[in-house]
Amino acid sequence: MSRAATATESQATVKPSYRTYTIITWYQYQMLVPLSDQSIEHYENWCKREKDERESHVMVLMDKVIKITGMHCVIGWPCQNCADTNGYVDVRTGKHYPYGTSSFHEDIGCNK
């Protein structure tokens, strides 16, 4: 194996060095984006663009939206798409953190 291939492989496996985190929630997304753009695919793409606005030491998490379940409207508030979620996803790495089974705090180093 060539040195260039080895260097590329080692760069691909380098784990980001996070010091803090932010969560871009489905609810937050809906407040900022028109109803016509509220789909799981649009949400994931929006979060990917938003991560570029954050510094590299910030873990950017988004809700793992499984399914949009319908509309919820309250007089005086904008309508919202309700959604089933299952934890968070690190937008930079794609790692899934299911609710109650693992913690993104461990990857940041908060438990040290």
N, C-alpha and C positions, 0 to 999 in steps of 0.2 A: 504494500500500500504506500502511496506517495505521501510526502510530508504535507502537501496541500490538502489532500483528502482527509488526513488525520486532523489537521488544524480546523477544517470545516466541520468535521464531526464533533470535535470537542467544543466548538463555539455553539453548535446547535443544542448541546446538552447543558450549557451553562444556565444555572438557575438564577433568575433575577434576584437582586439584593434589595429587598423591600425594607423600609423603615416605618411605614404607615400605610393606611388604606383609605379608600373612599368607595361608597356604594352608590351606583346609579340605579335607582329602583324603577320598576315598571310604573309606579305611581308618579314619580318625578318626570319620567319620559312623557306621560300622558298630559301633564300640565303644560309642557313646552311644545308639543307637536300636534298639528291638526288631526282631527279624528280620522280623516281619510288616509293618513299615514300610520295608523296604529295597528301594526301587525307584528308578529314575532320576528319576522325577517327584518323589517324596518328598524325595530328596537335593537336587535343585535348589531346591525350595521351602524346605527347611531352611536351605540356604546363604543364600537371600535374607533369611530372618528373622535369621540370624546376622550378616549385614552391618550390620543396624541397631544391633547391639551394639558396633560398632567406630566409632572416630572417622572423620570424613570424609577425613582425610589418609592413611588406611590403605587401600591397594588390597587388596580381598578377592578372592582367587582360589579357584576350585574346580576339581577334576578335570573334564575334558570326558569324561564317561562315554559311550561309544558303545554298549556292550552288556554286560549281565550274563551271564557265561559259565558259572556253576555254583557249587556249594558247595565249600568247602575246610574240612575239619575235622581238628583235631589234638587228641589226648587231652590234657586239662588246659587247653585254650584254647577260647574261644567259636568257633562256626562262623562263617565269613565267606563272603560272596558275592564271587566273583572277578569282575573286570570288565576289559573292554578300554577303555583311555583314549587320548585323542589330545591331549595338552597340557592347558592350563588355560584357564579363562574368567574374565574380570573380572566379578564378580557385579553390580557397579554399572552398568557400561556394556554388558556383553554381548560385549566384544571377545575373540576367540579367539586364543590364543597356542599354535600347534602346537609340538610338541617339535622342537627343532633348526632351526626356520625363522625365528623371530623371538623377541625377548626382551621380557618385561614390564619388565625393568630399564631399557630405553630410555625407556619411558613414565614411569618414576619419576624418571629423571634421574641414575641411578647412573653412567652412562658419560660424564658431563660433566667 
